C-alpha cells in the first residue's frame, strides 16, 4: 500500500473516531441532563408528599405557594409554616423517598426561629456502615421562611451518574473499540515500516552481493586465461582479489545467519579469556589496505593495563570489525580513525572514534535497530543491510556489556564499549 493511501486511511479513521467520540459525549451529556432533571422532579414530588403528610399529621394547612424551594443542586428547603417534630419528619422523609425510589444518602435540618439557626437533624444512609465515615456540614438557613426544614443530598452527582448504567456500558465498549482501532493503526504502520525496511534490505543485499560476485567472475576469467601463468605477479594479484571478495561475501552471509539464529533463539556464546588488544590490532591490520587506499589513517591508543576479557572471541572480533567498517564507510573525507582502550572502575572502555558524517540526535537510539539506516534522502551511495549495528547491540547485550554513541552531524562519531574485566 502506498504511503499516501496509508495516510488517507489513518486520517479518515481518526476523523471517524473523533466523530463517534463527540457524538457519544453529546448523547451522554443529554442523558445526564435528563437524569438530573428527573432526579429534581422526583425529589420535589417526594418532598411535596412529605409536606402534605406532615400537614395531615399536625392538622395544619400548607402555604399556598413556595412550598418546595431548590436552593442549590443538592439542597432543598420545604416551607411548612408550622412547628416541626424531628422524629416525625425523619419517618416521612424515609417513607416518601423509598416510595419514589430515591435510595441515596441524605441529611436534613430544621430551622429554629428562637435561635435563628438550622438545627442539624440526622444523616440517613442507605449503607449504614458508611454513615460513620461521613463528615457532615451545617445546613444553610433561608431568611424568607419562618418554619421550614432543609434536605441535602451530598452524593447527588454520583447517584445520578450511577443511574446511567447503559450509557456507561456503551462508553466502555466505545473505549475498547477506540483502543482496538489505535492498536490496529499502530500494527498497520509498523507492518508498513517493516515492509519498507525489508524491501530496502533486499535491494541492498542485491547490490552488496552483486559487486563481489562480479569482481570474482572477472578475476576468474583472467585466471582462466592460459597465458596468465607467464605473469605470476598478476596471477597472485587476481587470486588475492578472489580471496578478499570471497571473504567479504562470507562475512555478509555470516552476518545475516547470525541475525537469523538470534531470532530463532539458537544464539550461543563460547566465552574464553581473550586479549582485547590483540583483536583490535588484527582488525586494524585487516582495514589497513582499505584505509590506505582512501588516503586515511588509523591510530591505536591502547592504554588499558588489564586488557584480558571474558568473551566470545569470534563475536567480539566481529563487533570491532563492524564498528571499523562503519567508520570507513560513513565518511566523505579521508577516514581518520582512532581506537582507544582504558581501564576504569573495574572495566575496560573500548572506543572507536571517526571523522565521519555523524548522526543526528533523533536517530542515535534507532541505529541499533535491525534494518534501520539513517535517512539520506534519495542518496544511496553507501551500501549495507542495516544489520551491522543491530548485530553489535545483540552481541553486547548477550555478554551483558554496554555500548553508547556520542555523535554530531558533520563532526564524526565515537562508539564506546564498556566491558567488565
N, C-alpha and C positions, 0 to 999 in steps of 0.2 A: 504494500500500500504506500502511495506516495506521501511525502511529508505534508503537503497542503491538505490532502484528504484526511490524514490523521488529525491535523489541527482543526479542520472543519467539524469532524466527529466530536472531538473534545469540546469545542466551543458550543456546538448545538446541544450536546449532553449537559454541559454546565448551565446553559440558558434554561433548558428544560427542568433541571433540578431546582434552580433558583425560583422558577415559576411555580413549581409544585410546592416548594417550601413557603413562598409568600402566600399562596392560596391556602395552605394549611394554617398558617399563622392567622390569616384573615378570618377563617371559619372558627378557629379555636377562640379567637377574641370575641366573635359574635356569640358563640355558645357560652363563653364566660360571662358576658354582659347579660345574656338571657338568664343564666343560673343565678346571677347576682340579683337581678330584678325579681326573679321567682322567690328567692330567699327573703327579700324585703317584704314582698306581699304576704308570704306565709307567716312571717314573724308578726306583721301588723294584724293579720287575721287572728292569730293566737292571742296577741296582747289585747285585742278588742274583746275576745271571748273572756279573757281573764278579768278585764274591767267590768264586763256585764255580770260575770259570776260574783265578783266582789260586791257589786251594787245589789244584786238579788239577795246575797247573803246578809248584807248590812242594812237592807231595806232603805236604800237611798237612790237618788237619780244621778245619772252621769251628766256632765256638762253637754250642752247641745253641739259643741264643736271643739276642735283641737284636743281630742281625747288621746290620740296617738301622735307623738312627735318624734321624728328621727333627727337626733342632734348630730350624729356623725355616722360613718358607715357601719360601725359596730355598737352604737349606743342609742337606745330608745328610751323616751320618757312618756309615761302614761299618767294623764291628769284624771284623778279620781274625784277630787273636790270633797273628800271626806277622810276621816281618820282611817289608818291602815294598820291591820294586825299582821305582823311579820310571818307568823306560822301559817295563817290562812292564805296570805299572798304566795308563800312558797309552795303550798299544796296546789293552788290553782295554776301556778306557773308550770310546775312539772306535769300536771294533768293535761293542760292545753298544748304544751309543746310536744308531748308524746302523741296527742291526738292528731296533730298535723304532720308528724314525722320528723320533727327537729330534734336530733339527738346529739347536738354539740354542746360543749360546756358553756355555762353562763354564770354570771354573778348578778346580784341585784342589791339595791339600796333604797331606803325610804327617807324622804325629806322630813326633817323635824323642824317645824316652824318656830318652836320655842328657842332652839339653839341656832337656827338658821344654818343648819348643816345637813349634809347627807349622812344618815346613819347606815353604816355598812350592814347588809343583811347576811348573806352567805354565798359561798361558791359551790355551785351544783355541778358535779362532774359525772359523766356517764361511764367513766372509768375511775371509780373511787380511789384506787391505789395511786393515781396520778394527782389527785386533788391536793395532797400534802405538799407536792413539789411546786405548786403554782404560787407565784408572787402576785398578790392582789394589790390593786391601786384604788385609792379613794375615788368614788364616782363624782363627776362634776354636778353642781346644782344648777337649777334653772329658775331665774327670778320671776318669771311671768306667771307661775302657778303657786298655790298655797299647799295643796295636798296632792302629792304625786309620788310615784316610785320610778326608779330607773333600772333598766336591764341592759347589760353589756355582754357581748359575745367575743371574748378575747381570741378565739380560734376561728373567727368567721371566715377569713380568707382561705385557710387550708381546708376548711369544711366545704366551702363552695367548690374548690378545685377537686376535692375528693369525690364529688358527685358527678364528675365528668369522666367516668371510667372509660367509656367508649372512645372519647377523643384522646385520652392518654394512651390507650392501646393503639389507635391508628397512628398517633405521633411516634410511638416506639417503632411500629412497623416501617413508617417513613424513614426514621433514622437508620434502621437496618438497611433499607434499600439504598439510601444515600451512601452509607459506608461501603456497601457492596459495589455500587457504581464507582466510587472513588478507587476502590481496590482494583476493579476491572480496568479502569483507565490507567492505573499505575502499571498493571500487568501488560496492557497493550503497548504503552510507551516503553516499558522495559524490554518487551519482546522485539519491538521495532529497533531499539538501540542495539540489542544483541544481534539482530539480523544484519544491521549495518556493519557492526564490528566483524561478524563472521564473513560478510562479503568482502570487506577490506582485507581480512586475514587471507582469504583465498586468493585475492588479487596480488597481495604482497608475496604470498608463498609462491605463486606462479613466477613472478619476476625474480624472486630470491633464488629459486632453483634454476631458472632459465639461464642466467648468466654463467654459473659454474658448469652447467651441462654443455652449454655452447663452447666454453673455453676448453673443456675436456675433449669435446668432439674435434675441435680444430687441432689441438695438440696431438690427439691420436692420429689424425690424418697425416700430420707432419712426421710423426714417428713411424707411421706405416710406409713412408717413402723409403725404398731400399737404399737410396744414396745418403740417408741420414747418418749411417754408420761411419761415413767418411768425415763427419764433423762431430766428434764425441762431445765437444763442449755444448753444441746446440742440442744434441740428444739429451744431455744431462739437464739442460735448462727446461726443455719441454716435459721431461719426466718429473722434474721438481714442480712444474706448474700443475700437472695432473695430480700429483700427490697433495699439493696445497689445496686445490679446488675440491678434491675428494674429501679431505679433512673438513673443509668448510661445509660441504653438504652433510657430512656425518654429524657435525655439531648442531646444525639446524634440525636434522631429524631427531637427534637425541633430545633437543630442547622440547620439541613437540611431544615426543614419547614420555618425557618426564612429567609434563603437564597432564597428559592422559592418565598416567599412573597415579598422580596425586588425586585426580577426580575419582578414580576407582578405589581409592584408599589402599593402593598397593605400594605406596611410597615407604621405603625403609632407609635408615641411616646406618652406615658402618663406621662407627666412631673409633678413632685412634689418636695417639699423640702425633700432631702434625706441626712441622716447623713453618709458621706463617711466612717468615721472611724468605724461605726457600720457594714457596708457592708464588709470592709476589715477584721475585726475581725471574722465575720461569715465565710467568705471564708477561712481564715487561720485555723479556727477550723475544717472546713469540710475536709481540707487536712492534719490535724494533724496526724491521724492514718496512712495514706499513707506515709507521710514523716518519721514518727517514725519507720515504718516497714523497710524503706530504710536506717535507722540509720542517718537520716539527721536532719536538724534544720531549723525552720522558725522564723525569728526575725522581730518584729514590731518596727518601729521608726517613730511614728506618732507625728510630731512636729507642724502640722498646727493648729493654734488657731481657725481659722474660717474654719470649715470642713462641713458646710452645702452647698449642691449644688443643682441646679435645674436640675433634670434628671429623666429619666425613671428608676425606682428602679430595675425592673427585668433585664432590658438590661445592666444596669451598673454592677449589680451583676454578670451577665454572662461574661462581659468583664474582670472583676477581676479574675473570675474563669478560663477563658481561658488562661490568662497570667500566672497564677499559674500552670495550667495543663501543659503548655509548659515548664515551669521552672523545673517541676518534671520529665517530660518525656525525655527531651533532655539533659541528663547529664550522664556521665559514672562513676560518683562518688556518694558518699552520698550527696544528694541535700542540699545546704546551700542557703536559700532564705531570702532576706531582702526586706521588704515592707516599704516604707517611704513616708511621706507627709510633705509638707512645703508650707507656703504661700509666694507668690512672685508676686509683681506688679498686685494686684487685681485678682490673680489666685491661685489655689491650684495645686501643682505639685505632682502627684502620681507616684511613681517609684517602679518597681518590678525588683530586681536585683538577678541574679543567678550565679552559678559557672559551668554552662553547657558547651557544646561543642563549643558554639559560632557560629557566622555566618560570612561568607566571605563578604567583601565589595560589591562584584558584585551581591550578592543575597539579600542584605538588602532592596532594593526597591521592589523586587519581592515577598517577603514573605507575603505581604498583598494581593497578587492576589489570586483569587479563584482557588482552586485545586493545587496551587503550593506547592511543597515540595522541600526543599534543596536537590540536588542530593547527594547520598551517595553510588554511585557505585551499586553493587549488594546486598548491605546490606539493609534489611528492618526490622530491629529489633524494630523500633518504629512504632506502628500503628497509623493511623489517616486519616482523609478525606482531609486534606489540606484546611479546611474551617474555622478553629478557628480564625486565624489572619485576614482572609477576613471579617469574621463577626465583629471582633473588629474594623477594619477600617470603616466598614459601620455604625456601631453604633456611632463611634467617629465623622464621617462626618455628620451623621444625627443630632447630638447635636451641631455641629459647633465647636467642640473641635479640638485639635491637638495631634498627637502621634508621637514619634520619637524613634529610636532604636540606641543604642550605643553598638557595639559588636566587638569582635576579636576572631578568631578561637582559641580554647583552653583556652580562658580567660573569658568565660561567656558572658552574655548579660544583658543589662539594658533597659527596656521599660519605657518611661516616658510619662505620660498623663497630658496634660495641660487643666484644667477645670476652667472657669471663676466662681468667687464667688461674 
